[in-house]
Amino acid sequence: MSMDWGNEDLNKAHDIFERWDNKLESGETISSAQFENDFSSELGVSYQGLKSIILAFYKNGQWTNVCEAYVDSFGNTPAMEYHSIMRRAR
């Protein structure tokens, strides 16, 4: 992931994932728009940039349940990049 992030940015990303993980644990479903907005407002990350983040964290085995829930929030029409996550999640 070539985001040129420092520790503070990485910690913010982990905080966002943790917040959504807690929501999922309490029975909420993920809203792709709200999830994307969190990354946009807190880290200035666009939808395209978020794709790289999701794939990097998932590949690294981090926050996989959040990554899978985010991909699932698109139903049967996730971005092509997410198909490997979609196949594993379902």
N, C-alpha and C positions, 0 to 999 in steps of 0.2 A: 504494500500500500504506500503510494508515494504522495502523501498528503502534506509532508513537511511539518508534522505536528510535533509539538513539545509535550512534556509530561502533563501539563495542565490541560491541553486539548484532548489527549488520550484519556485522562481522568474524566473529563466531561462526557466523552463518548461512553465510557463505562457507566457513568452515572445515568445516562439516558437509557442504556440497556437494562441497568438494574431497576430503574423506575418501571419500565415496561414489563420486566420479569415479575416484579411484585404485583402489577396489575393482572397479569396472566394467572399468577398463583391464586389471586383472590377471585378468579372466575370471570374477569373481564375479557373481552375480545380485543384484538389489536385493530386500531384504525390506521390504515396506511397513511391517510392524510395527516393525522395528528402526529404519528411517528416521524414522518418526513418533516413536518413543521418543527418538531423538537430539534432535529439536526440542523435545519435551516436557521432557526432563530438563535440557537445556542452555539453553533459552530460555523455558520455560514455555508453549510454543505448543500449543494443542489441535489436534485433527484438522481442525476447521473453520478455524482460523487458518492451518494449513498449506496449505489449499487456496488461500488468497489469496497466500501466499508462492510456491507453485509457479507459479501463473498469472502473477504479477508478474515473476518471474525469467525464465520462458519467453518472455513477451511482450517482455521486454527483451533477449532473445537470450543470456541468461546461463545456464550450466549446463544447456543444453537436453538433452544426452544423459542427464543424471541425471533431469531432469523426465520425459523420455519413458520411461526405464526404470522410474521410480516408477509412472507411469500404466499401463505394460504389466504391472506386477506384480499388477494387479487382474484380469488376463485380459480377458474381454469385458464385465465389469461395473464399469467405473470410474464415479466420480461424474459426474453430468451436466455439471458445470463443466469436466471434463477431456476432453470429446468432441473439441474442436478439437485438442488435443494428441494424442489417440489416433489421429485420422484422419491427422495428419501423420506420426506415428511408424510407421504400418503401411503 
